[in-house]
Amino acid sequence: MTIKRIDLICKKIIDTGEQKYYVMEDIVSKKNYLLPFEYYHKYHFQAGQKISATIDKINCSGEIFIEPDHPYYETGKCYWFNLISMKKNEKSIELIVKDILENQLSLCFTEIPTIHNNQVFLCVKGIRKGLPILCLKPEDTLIYQKGQWYYLQIENIEKNNPDSYLILRDEEGRHFRLPLQNYHHYPFKVNDTIRCFVSDITPDGKIHWEPEHPSYPLNTTLQLKLHSKEIKYLSEQQKKHPSYVLVNERNDKFYLPIALIDQSTNLNSWEWYRVYRYRKGKIIVRPIQKDE
């Protein structure tokens, strides 16, 4: 996946009454983006200032989110961070550090980092909402990038009450736990090799995996029609990304975000769709365009 860069101009700050935003204009397309002021106020953007940014993600409804370049940190480089506290547990080291903009970051590692004069030497894996995502070693910055696909093996399926997990292992022997509650309808088996998407990496380095459906891989095309006119939300708790549920001839369910529907889409007849992405076990599709 190619990382897309864009150049912006800061136009102004707006206040909706509930939240402040920086209004950023794409220099080429003239499209406007809203950056939450609360995440980036320490960047001290000024009207007329030119800013470079990365397209961080495109959500299920096609909405684009950007991450402006940090004024100090660069992805892939290492820096000293002020150590606030450190706690050693049986299997991990918990740290609280402070970055150059006075943000406190909670971290957890399995190895002891390099510490000197109350400073910790850490590497920047990325930036998220104005905060650096940190890891221990330079080579770790090249492992598991957000927005990329990777192959993992199912080593075990832990069945506990009330929670169950897939235990995943990579080629280097690193282990990850994936909550099984959203994937009971996926035909997973121990020793299967599955393809997983890094949907997010938290500031403390925790990876959010989204596995590809074994029966409906990405870009699969299939005929579907409307199952019900009831609107479902891909983010149920936050009531975000309203969608219709479609079905195939086997009555398997697929989710079509309303934001992706155009005038040519006939939901009541069998139409062709393409598997677009996945979200917590939900298969998301989009209509196939005539020129595809």
Phi and psi restraints in degrees (value plus and minus 20) as a CYANA .aco file:
   2 THR   PHI    -101.1   -61.1
   2 THR   PSI     112.5   152.5
   3 ILE   PHI     -99.0   -59.0
   3 ILE   PSI     102.2   142.2
   4 LYS   PHI    -114.2   -74.2
   4 LYS   PSI     109.8   149.8
   5 ARG   PHI    -128.3   -88.3
   5 ARG   PSI     125.9   165.9
   6 ILE   PHI    -157.9  -117.9
   6 ILE   PSI     133.4   173.4
   7 ASP   PHI    -128.7   -88.7
   7 ASP   PSI     115.1   155.1
   8 LEU   PHI    -147.9  -107.9
   8 LEU   PSI     142.3   182.3
   9 ILE   PHI    -143.1  -103.1
   9 ILE   PSI     111.2   151.2
  10 CYS   PHI     -94.4   -54.4
  10 CYS   PSI      99.9   139.9
  11 LYS   PHI    -111.9   -71.9
  11 LYS   PSI     -68.0   -28.0
  12 LYS   PHI    -193.7  -153.7
  12 LYS   PSI     157.7   197.7
  13 ILE   PHI    -131.9   -91.9
  13 ILE   PSI     112.2   152.2
  14 ILE   PHI    -137.3   -97.3
  14 ILE   PSI     133.6   173.6
  15 ASP   PHI    -145.7  -105.7
  15 ASP   PSI      94.2   134.2
  16 THR   PHI    -103.2   -63.2
  16 THR   PSI     -23.7    16.3
  17 GLY   PHI      78.2   118.2
  17 GLY   PSI     -52.3   -12.3
  18 GLU   PHI    -123.8   -83.8
  18 GLU   PSI     -49.9    -9.9
  19 GLN   PHI    -175.9  -135.9
  19 GLN   PSI     129.6   169.6
  20 LYS   PHI    -118.3   -78.3
  20 LYS   PSI     129.6   169.6
  21 TYR   PHI    -158.1  -118.1
  21 TYR   PSI     126.9   166.9
  22 TYR   PHI    -103.9   -63.9
  22 TYR   PSI     113.6   153.6
  23 VAL   PHI    -115.3   -75.3
  23 VAL   PSI      97.2   137.2
  24 MET   PHI    -133.1   -93.1
  24 MET   PSI     112.8   152.8
  25 GLU   PHI    -129.8   -89.8
  25 GLU   PSI     107.9   147.9
  26 ASP   PHI     -85.0   -45.0
  26 ASP   PSI     103.8   143.8
  27 ILE   PHI     -80.9   -40.9
  27 ILE   PSI     -53.6   -13.6
  28 VAL   PHI    -107.2   -67.2
  28 VAL   PSI     -76.2   -36.2
  29 SER   PHI    -105.9   -65.9
  29 SER   PSI     -35.2     4.8
  30 LYS   PHI      48.0    88.0
  30 LYS   PSI      -9.8    30.2
  31 LYS   PHI     -91.5   -51.5
  31 LYS   PSI     121.1   161.1
  32 ASN   PHI    -116.2   -76.2
  32 ASN   PSI     122.5   162.5
  33 TYR   PHI    -144.2  -104.2
  33 TYR   PSI     125.8   165.8
  34 LEU   PHI    -126.6   -86.6
  34 LEU   PSI     103.6   143.6
  35 LEU   PHI    -126.9   -86.9
  35 LEU   PSI     103.1   143.1
  36 PRO   PHI     -78.4   -38.4
  36 PRO   PSI     104.7   144.7
  37 PHE   PHI     -79.5   -39.5
  37 PHE   PSI     -55.2   -15.2
  38 GLU   PHI     -83.0   -43.0
  38 GLU   PSI     -48.8    -8.8
  39 TYR   PHI    -104.4   -64.4
  39 TYR   PSI     -46.7    -6.7
  40 TYR   PHI    -145.1  -105.1
  40 TYR   PSI      -8.1    31.9
  41 HIS   PHI     -85.0   -45.0
  41 HIS   PSI     -45.5    -5.5
  42 LYS   PHI     -96.3   -56.3
  42 LYS   PSI     -28.9    11.1
  43 TYR   PHI     -97.2   -57.2
  43 TYR   PSI     -39.9     0.1
  44 HIS   PHI      35.9    75.9
  44 HIS   PSI      29.9    69.9
  45 PHE   PHI     -83.9   -43.9
  45 PHE   PSI     122.8   162.8
  46 GLN   PHI    -140.2  -100.2
  46 GLN   PSI     127.8   167.8
  47 ALA   PHI     -76.6   -36.6
  47 ALA   PSI     111.7   151.7
  48 GLY   PHI      72.3   112.3
  48 GLY   PSI     -29.1    10.9
  49 GLN   PHI     -94.2   -54.2
  49 GLN   PSI     116.9   156.9
  50 LYS   PHI    -107.6   -67.6
  50 LYS   PSI     116.2   156.2
  51 ILE   PHI    -157.1  -117.1
  51 ILE   PSI     118.7   158.7
  52 SER   PHI    -120.7   -80.7
  52 SER   PSI     125.9   165.9
  53 ALA   PHI    -167.4  -127.4
  53 ALA   PSI     145.9   185.9
  54 THR   PHI    -133.6   -93.6
  54 THR   PSI     120.2   160.2
  55 ILE   PHI     -92.2   -52.2
  55 ILE   PSI      89.3   129.3
  56 ASP   PHI     -95.0   -55.0
  56 ASP   PSI     -64.0   -24.0
  57 LYS   PHI    -186.3  -146.3
  57 LYS   PSI     140.9   180.9
  58 ILE   PHI    -140.8  -100.8
  58 ILE   PSI      97.7   137.7
  59 ASN   PHI     -98.2   -58.2
  59 ASN   PSI    -196.4  -156.4
  60 CYS   PHI     -82.1   -42.1
  60 CYS   PSI     -44.2    -4.2
  61 SER   PHI    -116.6   -76.6
  61 SER   PSI     -13.3    26.7
  62 GLY   PHI      66.6   106.6
  62 GLY   PSI     -15.2    24.8
  63 GLU   PHI     -94.9   -54.9
  63 GLU   PSI     115.7   155.7
  64 ILE   PHI    -118.0   -78.0
  64 ILE   PSI     113.7   153.7
  65 PHE   PHI    -138.2   -98.2
  65 PHE   PSI     119.8   159.8
  66 ILE   PHI    -139.8   -99.8
  66 ILE   PSI     135.1   175.1
  67 GLU   PHI    -144.4  -104.4
  67 GLU   PSI      87.9   127.9
  68 PRO   PHI     -88.1   -48.1
  68 PRO   PSI     131.3   171.3
  69 ASP   PHI     -78.3   -38.3
  69 ASP   PSI     118.8   158.8
  70 HIS   PHI     -89.8   -49.8
  70 HIS   PSI     121.5   161.5
  71 PRO   PHI     -87.8   -47.8
  71 PRO   PSI     -32.1     7.9
  72 TYR   PHI    -150.6  -110.6
  72 TYR   PSI     -68.3   -28.3
  73 TYR   PHI    -106.2   -66.2
  73 TYR   PSI     125.8   165.8
  74 GLU   PHI    -141.3  -101.3
  74 GLU   PSI     117.2   157.2
  75 THR   PHI     -80.9   -40.9
  75 THR   PSI     113.2   153.2
  76 GLY   PHI      75.6   115.6
  76 GLY   PSI     -27.9    12.1
  77 LYS   PHI    -126.6   -86.6
  77 LYS   PSI     141.4   181.4
  78 CYS   PHI    -137.4   -97.4
  78 CYS   PSI     128.7   168.7
  79 TYR   PHI    -166.2  -126.2
  79 TYR   PSI     144.2   184.2
  80 TRP   PHI    -110.9   -70.9
  80 TRP   PSI     113.4   153.4
  81 PHE   PHI    -139.7   -99.7
  81 PHE   PSI     122.6   162.6
  82 ASN   PHI     -88.6   -48.6
  82 ASN   PSI     110.0   150.0
  83 LEU   PHI    -107.5   -67.5
  83 LEU   PSI     102.4   142.4
  84 ILE   PHI    -113.4   -73.4
  84 ILE   PSI     -65.2   -25.2
  85 SER   PHI    -178.5  -138.5
  85 SER   PSI     138.3   178.3
  86 MET   PHI    -164.9  -124.9
  86 MET   PSI     115.4   155.4
  87 LYS   PHI    -152.2  -112.2
  87 LYS   PSI     104.9   144.9
  88 LYS   PHI    -115.0   -75.0
  88 LYS   PSI     104.4   144.4
  89 ASN   PHI    -126.7   -86.7
  89 ASN   PSI    -198.5  -158.5
  90 GLU   PHI     -81.6   -41.6
  90 GLU   PSI     -59.2   -19.2
  91 LYS   PHI    -142.5  -102.5
  91 LYS   PSI     -16.7    23.3
  92 SER   PHI    -172.8  -132.8
  92 SER   PSI     146.8   186.8
  93 ILE   PHI    -140.1  -100.1
  93 ILE   PSI     101.2   141.2
  94 GLU   PHI    -121.7   -81.7
  94 GLU   PSI     108.3   148.3
  95 LEU   PHI    -145.4  -105.4
  95 LEU   PSI     129.5   169.5
  96 ILE   PHI    -143.1  -103.1
  96 ILE   PSI     101.5   141.5
  97 VAL   PHI    -142.7  -102.7
  97 VAL   PSI     145.5   185.5
  98 LYS   PHI    -141.5  -101.5
  98 LYS   PSI     111.9   151.9
  99 ASP   PHI    -107.4   -67.4
  99 ASP   PSI    -197.1  -157.1
 100 ILE   PHI     -88.6   -48.6
 100 ILE   PSI     -39.6     0.4
 101 LEU   PHI    -118.4   -78.4
 101 LEU   PSI      -4.3    35.7
 102 GLU   PHI      51.3    91.3
 102 GLU   PSI       0.1    40.1
 103 ASN   PHI    -104.4   -64.4
 103 ASN   PSI     115.4   155.4
 104 GLN   PHI    -111.4   -71.4
 104 GLN   PSI     113.5   153.5
 105 LEU   PHI    -143.1  -103.1
 105 LEU   PSI     109.5   149.5
 106 SER   PHI    -114.6   -74.6
 106 SER   PSI     108.2   148.2
 107 LEU   PHI    -149.7  -109.7
 107 LEU   PSI     136.0   176.0
 108 CYS   PHI    -162.0  -122.0
 108 CYS   PSI     103.4   143.4
 109 PHE   PHI    -148.4  -108.4
 109 PHE   PSI     140.6   180.6
 110 THR   PHI    -116.1   -76.1
 110 THR   PSI     -29.1    10.9
 111 GLU   PHI    -140.4  -100.4
 111 GLU   PSI     133.7   173.7
 112 ILE   PHI     -98.1   -58.1
 112 ILE   PSI     106.4   146.4
 113 PRO   PHI     -98.1   -58.1
 113 PRO   PSI     151.5   191.5
 114 THR   PHI     -96.5   -56.5
 114 THR   PSI     101.9   141.9
 115 ILE   PHI    -146.0  -106.0
 115 ILE   PSI     114.8   154.8
 116 HIS   PHI    -171.7  -131.7
 116 HIS   PSI     106.3   146.3
 117 ASN   PHI      31.6    71.6
 117 ASN   PSI      28.4    68.4
 118 ASN   PHI      39.8    79.8
 118 ASN   PSI       9.3    49.3
 119 GLN   PHI    -147.7  -107.7
 119 GLN   PSI     128.1   168.1
 120 VAL   PHI    -136.1   -96.1
 120 VAL   PSI     112.8   152.8
 121 PHE   PHI    -111.5   -71.5
 121 PHE   PSI      93.7   133.7
 122 LEU   PHI    -154.2  -114.2
 122 LEU   PSI     137.8   177.8
 123 CYS   PHI    -131.5   -91.5
 123 CYS   PSI     125.6   165.6
 124 VAL   PHI    -112.5   -72.5
 124 VAL   PSI      94.9   134.9
 125 LYS   PHI    -105.7   -65.7
 125 LYS   PSI     -44.6    -4.6
 126 GLY   PHI     156.2   196.2
 126 GLY   PSI    -198.3  -158.3
 127 ILE   PHI    -146.2  -106.2
 127 ILE   PSI     115.5   155.5
 128 ARG   PHI    -159.3  -119.3
 128 ARG   PSI      99.0   139.0
 129 LYS   PHI      33.1    73.1
 129 LYS   PSI      20.8    60.8
 130 GLY   PHI      62.6   102.6
 130 GLY   PSI     -21.8    18.2
 131 LEU   PHI    -130.6   -90.6
 131 LEU   PSI     118.8   158.8
 132 PRO   PHI     -93.3   -53.3
 132 PRO   PSI     117.1   157.1
 133 ILE   PHI    -111.2   -71.2
 133 ILE   PSI     101.7   141.7
 134 LEU   PHI    -132.8   -92.8
 134 LEU   PSI     128.0   168.0
 135 CYS   PHI    -161.0  -121.0
 135 CYS   PSI     154.5   194.5
 136 LEU   PHI    -103.9   -63.9
 136 LEU   PSI     -59.3   -19.3
 137 LYS   PHI    -145.8  -105.8
 137 LYS   PSI     130.6   170.6
 138 PRO   PHI     -75.0   -35.0
 138 PRO   PSI     -57.7   -17.7
 139 GLU   PHI     -87.6   -47.6
 139 GLU   PSI     -42.8    -2.8
 140 ASP   PHI     -89.3   -49.3
 140 ASP   PSI     -40.8    -0.8
 141 THR   PHI     -89.9   -49.9
 141 THR   PSI     -37.6     2.4
 142 LEU   PHI    -113.7   -73.7
 142 LEU   PSI     -24.5    15.5
 143 ILE   PHI    -118.0   -78.0
 143 ILE   PSI     107.4   147.4
 144 TYR   PHI      37.1    77.1
 144 TYR   PSI      66.6   106.6
 145 GLN   PHI    -115.9   -75.9
 145 GLN   PSI     122.0   162.0
 146 LYS   PHI     -80.5   -40.5
 146 LYS   PSI     117.5   157.5
 147 GLY   PHI      67.6   107.6
 147 GLY   PSI     -13.3    26.7
 148 GLN   PHI    -131.9   -91.9
 148 GLN   PSI     138.2   178.2
 149 TRP   PHI    -122.3   -82.3
 149 TRP   PSI     124.6   164.6
 150 TYR   PHI    -162.4  -122.4
 150 TYR   PSI     137.1   177.1
 151 TYR   PHI    -120.9   -80.9
 151 TYR   PSI     111.0   151.0
 152 LEU   PHI    -152.0  -112.0
 152 LEU   PSI     134.7   174.7
 153 GLN   PHI    -126.2   -86.2
 153 GLN   PSI     119.5   159.5
 154 ILE   PHI    -100.1   -60.1
 154 ILE   PSI      88.6   128.6
 155 GLU   PHI    -105.4   -65.4
 155 GLU   PSI     -53.5   -13.5
 156 ASN   PHI    -181.5  -141.5
 156 ASN   PSI     139.9   179.9
 157 ILE   PHI    -140.8  -100.8
 157 ILE   PSI      88.6   128.6
 158 GLU   PHI    -104.7   -64.7
 158 GLU   PSI      97.3   137.3
 159 LYS   PHI    -129.0   -89.0
 159 LYS   PSI      81.4   121.4
 160 ASN   PHI    -138.7   -98.7
 160 ASN   PSI     144.1   184.1
 161 ASN   PHI    -125.3   -85.3
 161 ASN   PSI     105.1   145.1
 162 PRO   PHI    -114.4   -74.4
 162 PRO   PSI     -23.2    16.8
 163 ASP   PHI    -126.3   -86.3
 163 ASP   PSI     123.8   163.8
 164 SER   PHI    -145.7  -105.7
 164 SER   PSI     132.5   172.5
 165 TYR   PHI    -157.9  -117.9
 165 TYR   PSI     128.0   168.0
 166 LEU   PHI    -106.8   -66.8
 166 LEU   PSI     111.4   151.4
 167 ILE   PHI    -118.3   -78.3
 167 ILE   PSI      92.4   132.4
 168 LEU   PHI    -124.7   -84.7
 168 LEU   PSI     127.0   167.0
 169 ARG   PHI    -154.2  -114.2
 169 ARG   PSI     117.6   157.6
 170 ASP   PHI    -115.4   -75.4
 170 ASP   PSI    -197.8  -157.8
 171 GLU   PHI     -86.0   -46.0
 171 GLU   PSI     -43.1    -3.1
 172 GLU   PHI    -112.0   -72.0
 172 GLU   PSI     -16.6    23.4
 173 GLY   PHI      67.9   107.9
 173 GLY   PSI     -13.3    26.7
 174 ARG   PHI     -94.8   -54.8
 174 ARG   PSI     123.0   163.0
 175 HIS   PHI    -133.7   -93.7
 175 HIS   PSI     128.5   168.5
 176 PHE   PHI    -160.3  -120.3
 176 PHE   PSI     128.9   168.9
 177 ARG   PHI    -132.8   -92.8
 177 ARG   PSI     108.1   148.1
 178 LEU   PHI    -137.6   -97.6
 178 LEU   PSI      98.3   138.3
 179 PRO   PHI     -77.2   -37.2
 179 PRO   PSI     111.4   151.4
 180 LEU   PHI    -106.6   -66.6
 180 LEU   PSI     -29.3    10.7
 181 GLN   PHI     -78.7   -38.7
 181 GLN   PSI     -50.2   -10.2
 182 ASN   PHI    -112.1   -72.1
 182 ASN   PSI     -20.5    19.5
 183 TYR   PHI    -147.7  -107.7
 183 TYR   PSI       1.8    41.8
 184 HIS   PHI     -82.4   -42.4
 184 HIS   PSI     -46.1    -6.1
 185 HIS   PHI    -106.3   -66.3
 185 HIS   PSI     -22.0    18.0
 186 TYR   PHI    -106.7   -66.7
 186 TYR   PSI     112.7   152.7
 187 PRO   PHI    -100.5   -60.5
 187 PRO   PSI      42.9    82.9
 188 PHE   PHI     -98.4   -58.4
 188 PHE   PSI     123.6   163.6
 189 LYS   PHI    -156.8  -116.8
 189 LYS   PSI     130.5   170.5
 190 VAL   PHI     -78.7   -38.7
 190 VAL   PSI     118.9   158.9
 191 ASN   PHI      61.0   101.0
 191 ASN   PSI     -23.7    16.3
 192 ASP   PHI     -85.4   -45.4
 192 ASP   PSI     124.5   164.5
 193 THR   PHI    -120.6   -80.6
 193 THR   PSI     103.4   143.4
 194 ILE   PHI    -142.0  -102.0
 194 ILE   PSI     134.7   174.7
 195 ARG   PHI    -118.4   -78.4
 195 ARG   PSI     109.8   149.8
 196 CYS   PHI    -146.5  -106.5
 196 CYS   PSI     125.8   165.8
 197 PHE   PHI    -124.8   -84.8
 197 PHE   PSI     113.9   153.9
 198 VAL   PHI    -103.1   -63.1
 198 VAL   PSI      80.2   120.2
 199 SER   PHI    -101.2   -61.2
 199 SER   PSI     -44.5    -4.5
 200 ASP   PHI    -185.2  -145.2
 200 ASP   PSI     135.7   175.7
 201 ILE   PHI    -152.4  -112.4
 201 ILE   PSI     100.5   140.5
 202 THR   PHI     -94.8   -54.8
 202 THR   PSI     142.5   182.5
 203 PRO   PHI     -76.2   -36.2
 203 PRO   PSI     -44.8    -4.8
 204 ASP   PHI    -110.2   -70.2
 204 ASP   PSI     -11.1    28.9
 205 GLY   PHI      71.0   111.0
 205 GLY   PSI     -17.6    22.4
 206 LYS   PHI     -91.9   -51.9
 206 LYS   PSI     111.4   151.4
 207 ILE   PHI    -115.2   -75.2
 207 ILE   PSI     113.1   153.1
 208 HIS   PHI    -119.9   -79.9
 208 HIS   PSI      92.9   132.9
 209 TRP   PHI    -115.8   -75.8
 209 TRP   PSI     124.4   164.4
 210 GLU   PHI    -149.4  -109.4
 210 GLU   PSI      87.0   127.0
 211 PRO   PHI     -94.6   -54.6
 211 PRO   PSI     128.3   168.3
 212 GLU   PHI     -94.9   -54.9
 212 GLU   PSI     120.5   160.5
 213 HIS   PHI     -88.5   -48.5
 213 HIS   PSI     107.5   147.5
 214 PRO   PHI     -80.6   -40.6
 214 PRO   PSI     -51.9   -11.9
 215 SER   PHI    -113.3   -73.3
 215 SER   PSI     -40.2    -0.2
 216 TYR   PHI    -151.0  -111.0
 216 TYR   PSI      57.2    97.2
 217 PRO   PHI     -84.2   -44.2
 217 PRO   PSI     144.8   184.8
 218 LEU   PHI     -75.5   -35.5
 218 LEU   PSI     118.2   158.2
 219 ASN   PHI      55.7    95.7
 219 ASN   PSI     -14.7    25.3
 220 THR   PHI     -79.9   -39.9
 220 THR   PSI     117.0   157.0
 221 THR   PHI    -125.7   -85.7
 221 THR   PSI     121.1   161.1
 222 LEU   PHI    -179.2  -139.2
 222 LEU   PSI     137.4   177.4
 223 GLN   PHI    -111.2   -71.2
 223 GLN   PSI     112.5   152.5
 224 LEU   PHI    -158.9  -118.9
 224 LEU   PSI     141.0   181.0
 225 LYS   PHI    -164.9  -124.9
 225 LYS   PSI     148.5   188.5
 226 LEU   PHI     -83.9   -43.9
 226 LEU   PSI     112.6   152.6
 227 HIS   PHI    -110.0   -70.0
 227 HIS   PSI     -62.8   -22.8
 228 SER   PHI    -177.1  -137.1
 228 SER   PSI     129.3   169.3
 229 LYS   PHI    -101.1   -61.1
 229 LYS   PSI     -21.9    18.1
 230 GLU   PHI     -88.8   -48.8
 230 GLU   PSI     112.4   152.4
 231 ILE   PHI    -105.6   -65.6
 231 ILE   PSI     110.2   150.2
 232 LYS   PHI    -132.3   -92.3
 232 LYS   PSI     135.0   175.0
 233 TYR   PHI    -131.8   -91.8
 233 TYR   PSI     112.2   152.2
 234 LEU   PHI     -87.7   -47.7
 234 LEU   PSI     -52.8   -12.8
 235 SER   PHI    -128.3   -88.3
 235 SER   PSI      71.1   111.1
 236 GLU   PHI     -86.2   -46.2
 236 GLU   PSI     -62.1   -22.1
 237 GLN   PHI     -87.6   -47.6
 237 GLN   PSI     -58.1   -18.1
 238 GLN   PHI    -112.1   -72.1
 238 GLN   PSI     -23.3    16.7
 239 LYS   PHI      35.3    75.3
 239 LYS   PSI      28.4    68.4
 240 LYS   PHI    -133.1   -93.1
 240 LYS   PSI     135.7   175.7
 241 HIS   PHI      39.6    79.6
 241 HIS   PSI      44.7    84.7
 242 PRO   PHI     -80.3   -40.3
 242 PRO   PSI     118.5   158.5
 243 SER   PHI    -164.6  -124.6
 243 SER   PSI     138.2   178.2
 244 TYR   PHI    -117.9   -77.9
 244 TYR   PSI     130.3   170.3
 245 VAL   PHI    -115.5   -75.5
 245 VAL   PSI     105.6   145.6
 246 LEU   PHI    -130.9   -90.9
 246 LEU   PSI     140.8   180.8
 247 VAL   PHI    -154.8  -114.8
 247 VAL   PSI     136.3   176.3
 248 ASN   PHI    -120.6   -80.6
 248 ASN   PSI    -190.7  -150.7
 249 GLU   PHI     -87.3   -47.3
 249 GLU   PSI     -42.0    -2.0
 250 ARG   PHI    -107.2   -67.2
 250 ARG   PSI     -19.5    20.5
 251 ASN   PHI      49.3    89.3
 251 ASN   PSI       1.2    41.2
 252 ASP   PHI     -92.4   -52.4
 252 ASP   PSI     126.7   166.7
 253 LYS   PHI    -118.4   -78.4
 253 LYS   PSI     122.2   162.2
 254 PHE   PHI    -155.5  -115.5
 254 PHE   PSI     133.8   173.8
 255 TYR   PHI    -137.7   -97.7
 255 TYR   PSI     107.3   147.3
 256 LEU   PHI    -133.1   -93.1
 256 LEU   PSI      87.5   127.5
 257 PRO   PHI     -79.6   -39.6
 257 PRO   PSI     113.5   153.5
 258 ILE   PHI     -78.4   -38.4
 258 ILE   PSI     -51.9   -11.9
 259 ALA   PHI     -84.4   -44.4
 259 ALA   PSI     -38.4     1.6
 260 LEU   PHI    -115.3   -75.3
 260 LEU   PSI     -21.1    18.9
 261 ILE   PHI    -103.9   -63.9
 261 ILE   PSI     113.5   153.5
 262 ASP   PHI    -136.7   -96.7
 262 ASP   PSI    -198.7  -158.7
 263 GLN   PHI     -85.4   -45.4
 263 GLN   PSI     -43.9    -3.9
 264 SER   PHI    -103.8   -63.8
 264 SER   PSI     -27.3    12.7
 265 THR   PHI     -99.2   -59.2
 265 THR   PSI     100.4   140.4
 266 ASN   PHI    -127.1   -87.1
 266 ASN   PSI      82.3   122.3
 267 LEU   PHI     -92.9   -52.9
 267 LEU   PSI     -42.4    -2.4
 268 ASN   PHI    -107.2   -67.2
 268 ASN   PSI     -25.9    14.1
 269 SER   PHI    -138.8   -98.8
 269 SER   PSI     147.7   187.7
 270 TRP   PHI     -92.0   -52.0
 270 TRP   PSI      97.2   137.2
 271 GLU   PHI    -146.3  -106.3
 271 GLU   PSI     139.7   179.7
 272 TRP   PHI    -108.8   -68.8
 272 TRP   PSI     114.9   154.9
 273 TYR   PHI    -153.0  -113.0
 273 TYR   PSI     142.7   182.7
 274 ARG   PHI    -142.5  -102.5
 274 ARG   PSI     116.5   156.5
 275 VAL   PHI     -85.8   -45.8
 275 VAL   PSI     101.6   141.6
 276 TYR   PHI    -122.3   -82.3
 276 TYR   PSI     -62.2   -22.2
 277 ARG   PHI    -193.1  -153.1
 277 ARG   PSI    -193.7  -153.7
 278 TYR   PHI    -154.5  -114.5
 278 TYR   PSI     130.9   170.9
 279 ARG   PHI    -167.3  -127.3
 279 ARG   PSI      87.9   127.9
 280 LYS   PHI      28.3    68.3
 280 LYS   PSI      27.9    67.9
 281 GLY   PHI      69.1   109.1
 281 GLY   PSI     -28.2    11.8
 282 LYS   PHI    -108.9   -68.9
 282 LYS   PSI     112.7   152.7
 283 ILE   PHI    -110.3   -70.3
 283 ILE   PSI      99.2   139.2
 284 ILE   PHI    -123.3   -83.3
 284 ILE   PSI     113.0   153.0
 285 VAL   PHI    -142.8  -102.8
 285 VAL   PSI     144.2   184.2
 286 ARG   PHI    -155.9  -115.9
 286 ARG   PSI     133.8   173.8
 287 PRO   PHI     -84.5   -44.5
 287 PRO   PSI     124.5   164.5
 288 ILE   PHI    -101.7   -61.7
 288 ILE   PSI     108.7   148.7
 289 GLN   PHI     -98.2   -58.2
 289 GLN   PSI     137.2   177.2
 290 LYS   PHI     -83.2   -43.2
 290 LYS   PSI     -49.3    -9.3
 291 ASP   PHI    -108.5   -68.5
 291 ASP   PSI     -14.9    25.1
